[in-house]
């Protein structure tokens, strides 16, 4: 077959570029990227841009098909993609616009401690966290296998389920996106296979790009916002990046198999079969939304449980009391989700279904869904980088709602596929290389470390700089990794 035509892009601003409508596109595409990032996209990453074009074909899509600067190729949607569909205009829900790891997200936990207090005990502390929080493919054991009734209760209640069982406190819920629970979860729409896969995985990290990091607040950019978030230079913090494990994966897999009949009934034809979708008023959409919300709630319960387990292990390893440790949740934000939200589009308020696939919510100051403690500064946004450099804490900015439905980037974004990264890492002692960077790595397998080596990712600071230049999200603090636990 001949090579497809290159995607045509025009630059609107130094950080904003547009793919004009053509063919069956219902809306233009918009890409947030620096000149260097765009050059790479127009070169070896054309397929990610082509996916933006495909998303723009979805029935009922409004505004633009959006791409964040960490964009790379995904299933159906690019990772780093955002799209809103209007049910009043025949809008659809597409599981590919959420992804397989439903409600994969990041939880930032602060302590009263200075990182310097850990000092030479860092290997001991990292080992304690590695032992306490199960990680790796198929990891299980943090909580005994749950029965069907417990699984369904968890799916309806999310993080609150974990809190009621002693994993954390009610204060954590106030600092979790959506309070750690999406209403409308329907466990009856979840298959027995999904339930079985998730029954032993509550409180487990998983594999791939998931991690638990011990970090230091390395630099404060906006002191007032940092103070509001309880962050200060030199402080010891933990980051947890994980999702809905096998439960969410199976929910996505099951839904994709049911979308074909819904598309056929509605006469929907799309340029990529991975964009399989259903009209929002179809029974297949209702089933997927109910199951997706259940998986999102599973993920919040999972991270809530891990936070408590990690905090206990950290306190024991350092020999400090819970009061002296001062473990507290800064925020928990997800980046693979679809939600109904009200946005001003085309001069009027619309209730739309916002797909965020590898993109993070970033609501501005004053928004009712920002926790009261942070409402003056904006919603916290947590952006992990590669394990060898840094991560960032941001807040949503005033123009985010107008530009991106209140969405921003979610991480550094991959440069190399996992296969290419493993090839590049062959024969190298990546544990020693990371130690030379001042980062201790503990992992259940060398393959995961190779897949997640720093060279596999874009420059995360360049990514967050683009979104700040666009006025979508603002840098608050830089976090530097000290030790990383991987699956």
N, C-alpha and C positions, 0 to 999 in steps of 0.2 A: 504493500500500500504506500502511496506517496506520503511524504511528511506533511502534517497539518500546517495550515498557514500560521505565521507568527501572530501573536496577540498584539493588536494595535493599542498603544497607550499614549495619552497626551498628558503633559504636566500642567497642573493647575496652580501649584505652589511648590516651594522647595521640598515639602514633605508629603504632598498630596497629588495623586495621579488618577486619571480617569480612563476607563475602557468604554468608549462610546457604544451605544446600542447598535447592534447589527443582527441580521438574521432573526432568530426567534427570541432574542433577549427582550424581556419586558421592562427592564430598568438598566441603567448604566452600571458598570462596576467602578468601585473606588478603592484605591490602594494607598495606605499610609506607609511611606518608605523614604529613606534618604536616597540620594543619587547613587551611592554605592550599592545599597540594598536593591534598588530598582535594577541596576545593571546586572546583578546576579540573577534576579527574577527573569529578566528578559533573555538571559543566557541559558544556564543549565537548569533553571527552575521554571521553565515555561509551562510545564504541566500544572503547577499550582495556579498560575494566572488563568490557564484554560479552565480550571475548576471554578474560578470566580465567574467566568463567562457562563458556564453551565448552570451555576446557582441562579444567575439572573434570568433563567428560563422558567423558574418555578411559578406555578399558578398562584396568583394573589400576592406576589412579592411587591413590596412598596419601597419607595426611596431609592436605595442603591444596594447592590450586593457588595459587602464591605470586606476588606482584607487588612489585617493588622501587620506591622512590620516583621513579626515573627512567623509570617505565613510560610507553610511548606505543604507538600502534597499529602492529602489524607484520603479517607474513604468517602467519596461523593463530594462533600464540602472540603475545601482546603482546611488544614489546621491553622487557626488564626482567622477563621471566617465568621461573619455575622450577617444574618438576614432576618427581616421581619416580614411576616405574611399576614394579610388581613382576611379574617373569615368572611367579612361582608363582601369581599371581592373574589370568593372562591379559593381563599388561601389554604395552604396545605401544611402538614407537619411531615418532616423528613428525618427519619432516624439517623441518616448520615450527617445531618446538621447538628447532631448532639454527639454522636460517636459511640464507640463500644464501651469506653470507660465513663459511664454516666456519673456526673458530679465528681469527676476527678477534681481535686482542689487542694488548696494550701491553707494550713493553719499555723499562725505565728503565736508563739507563747513566750511571754517575758518572765524574767525572774528578778529578784532583788540583788542578785550577785553580780560582781564584776567578773569578766572573763579571766582576768589575771588571778583570781582566787582558785581557779581550776589548775592552772600551771602544769606541773609535772604529772598531775593525776589524770590528765586528759586520756591516755590510753585505757586506764582503769574505768573511767566514766563511759567512754565509747563502748568498751566491751560490755559494761552493764546494760547499756541501752540495746546493744545487739542481742544480748541474751533475753532481755525482757520483752522486746517487740518482735514477734515472729515476722520473718521476711522471706522473700523468694517465691518462685512459682509454686502454687498450691499450698502456701504456708497456712498453718492452722494452729490452734492451741491456746490463744489468749483467753477465749471463753469456750466453755464446753459446748459441744454440738447442741444447737437450739432445735426444739421441736417446732412443728408447723404453727401452733398457736403463738409461740414466742416470736417466730420469724414474722408472722403477719402483724403482730403488735408493733414490732420494731419498724416494719415497713410503713405503718400508718403514722408513727410518732417521731421517728428520726432521733436526733440527738437527745431529746427529752427521755427517750427510752433508756439510754445509757446513764444519764444523770440520775434517774430514779433507782438505778441499780448500783449507785455509789461511785460511778465513774465521772467525777467532776461535780460542778455545782450549777445551780440555776443561773448564776451570773454569767456562765459561759454561753448560755442560749441567747442572751441579749447582745452578745458580740459575735454571733454567727449569722451569716446571710440567711434571710428568711426565718430567723429563729431556729435554724437547724431542722426545719420541717416544711415540705411542700404539701399544702392542703390538696385533697383530691386523689391521694394515693389509693390505688385499688389492688390489694394483694391478690384478689381473685383473678386479676388479669395477668398474674405472674405464673409462669409454668413451674411444674414440679421440678424440672431440671434446674431452673434458676434457683429455686428454694434450696435444693440439695447442694448446689455449688456454694451458696452463701452460708449455709448452716454452721460451718466450722471456721468461717473467715472473718468474723467480727473481731476487731482489734488486731488486724494483721496488715502489714505494709505492702506486700506484693513485690513485684519485680519491675524490670524495665526502668523507666525514668523516675519511679517512686523512690522517696528517700526520707530519712530522718536526719536532720543536720543540727549539730551544735555550732552556734554562730556567735560572733561578737558584733555589736553595733559599731561599725567602723567609722562612719561619718554621718553627721547630721546636716541636712541641707536646709530644712525649714524648721527652725527650733520650736515655733509655736505649735505647729502640727505634731511634731515629735512629742512634745510635752503632753498634748492632748491624748496621744496614743500610749503614753507611759514609757517612752523610749528615751535613752540617753547614751552618749558616747561611752564605749567600754563595757556596756552591759552584756551579760550572757543571755542569749535567747535560744529557743528551739524552733525549728521549722519542720512541719510534717506535710509531706506531699503524697497523697494516696487517693483512692476512689472507691468504687463500688465492687471491685474485685470480680469474681466469677459470676456473682449475682447480676450485676449490671451488664456484663458482657453477654450473658445469655438472654437478658431482656432485649438487647439490641438485635442479637442474632434471630430470636424468635419473631420480632416485629418485622424485620426485613423480609422474612418468608411470607408474611401476610399482606404485604403492600400491593402485590401484583393485581389481585382481583379488584381492589379499590381503584387503582389506576385505570384498569380496563373499563369499569363501570362509568368512570368520569371522563373517559376519552383522553386521558393525560398521556402525552408522549414527550419524553425528555431526551437530551443528547447523551446522557450517561445513565445506565441502569442502576449505578450505585446511588443515584438520587431518588430511589424508590420512595414514594410518599403516598399520603392519603388526604383527601379533603378533610378539613377540620370538623365537618359535620358528619363524617362517615364513622361507622362503628369501629373500623380498624384504627382510626385516629384516637377515638375515645379509649380503646383498649391500650394502645401504645402510651398515651399520656398517663393513664392510671398506673401502668407498669413502670414507666420512666420515673414518675414521682416516687414510687416505692423504692426504686433503685437509688434515687437521689437521697432519700431518707436513710437508706442503708449506709450510704457513704458518710453521711454526717454522723450517724451512730458509730461507725468505724473509726473516724478521726477523733471523735470525742473520747472513745475508749482508749485509743492509743495515746492521746495526750495525758490521760490520767496514769496509765501504766508507765509511760516514759518519765513523768514527773516523780513518781514514787521511786523508780530506779535511779534517777538523778540524785534525789535526796539521800538515798541509802549510800550511793557511791561516794558522795561528798561528805557524808556524816553530818548533815544539817537537818534541822527540824523543818516541817512544812511551813511554819511561820517565817523562819529565816530564809527559806528558799523563795517564798513569795511567788509561787507559780500562778500566772494569770493569763487568760486568753486575750490577746490583742484583737484578733479577728480571724474568721474562717470564711474564705471566699471560694466559690466554685468556678470552673471554666469549661464544663461540658454539660450544657443544660438548655432546655427550651421553656420559656415562661410567657404567660400572658401579662402584658404590661401596657399602660397607656402612654402614648407618645404623641407629640405634635408633629404631624407629617402633612406637607402640602397645605399648611395654614389651618389645619383643624385637628382636633384631638381624635385619636383612633385607638381602639383596643386591638393590639396586634400580638401575634405569637413570635417572640424574639428567640431565634436560634443563636446560641453562642457556642461555637465549637473551637476549643483552643482560644477562647477570648474570655475576658473577665469583666464582670459588671463593675462600673466606675461611676456611681451616682454622685452628684455634686453637693456642695454645702447647702443645707436647708431642706434637702429631700426627706420626705417623711419616712422612707425606708432605711435611712442612715441611722445607726444607733444614736440615742440622745447624747451620749457622752462625746460623740464625734461630729455632731451635726453642724457645728460651726466651721469645721475644717474639711468635711467631705468624707465619703466612704473610704476606708482603707482598702488598698489594692496590693496584693502580695505577688511579686514577680520573681520566681526562682531563675537563677542563671545556671551556667555549668558549674560542676562541683569544684572547679579549680580557681574561680575568680570571685564573683560576688552575686548577691541577690539584692533586690530593691523593695523598699516599702514606698508606695505612692498613695495619693488620695485623688478622688475624682475631682474634675475641674468644672467650672461653670458652663462651658460650651459642650460638654460631653453629650448631654441629652439631644441637643440640636444636631450634632454631627454623626453620632455613632449609636444612637439609642442607649446612651450611657454605658458604652463598652470600650475596653482598651485591650492591650496585648495581654498575654498570659505567661510568657517566659522568653527564653532566648530564641527558641526555634531551631530546629535541626538544620545543619548543613550537610551532614553525611547520613546516609541510611545506616541502619544497624549493621547490615552486612558489610558495607564499606568500612565502617568504624572497626569492626572486628578484624578485617583484613589489615587495616592500618596499625592496629594494636598488636598484631601477631609478633611474638618474640620479644615484646617489650615488658619490662617490670613496671606496670602502671602504678602499683601500690607504692613503689619506691619513688617514682616520678612525682606522684601526688605528695608524698612526704617531703620531698625537696621543695615543694611549693608551700609547705607549712600546713598541709591538710592530711589528716589521718583518715584512711578509708577502711571500712570493715564491710565485707560483702560475702554472701553465701557462694558466689561463683565469680571466677575471673572474667567470664564472658560478659556479664552485665557491666563490669567496670570498663571493659573495652568499648562496649556499645555506648557508654555514657562519658567517654573521655572528653576533656574540654574541647578538643579540635572538632568534635562532632557537632558543635553548636555555634550559632552566631554570637556576636558580641552583645550581651544583654544590655549593657549601658547604651550602646547605639540604638537598641530597640526602644528603651524607655525615653531616650532623648527625643526621638521622633514624636512620640505621643505627647511629650511636654511641649514641643514646638508647635504642635497642632492645637494645644489648649484643651486636650482631652483628659490628661492625668498629669499630676505634678509630683516630682521627686521629694521625698521626706527624709529617708535614711538609707544608707548603704549597709548591707550586712556581709560580713566576710566569714566563709566557712572555716571551722577549726577541725571538725571531725564529721564524717559522713557515713551513715549506715545505709547500705543498699541491699536489695534483694539478690 
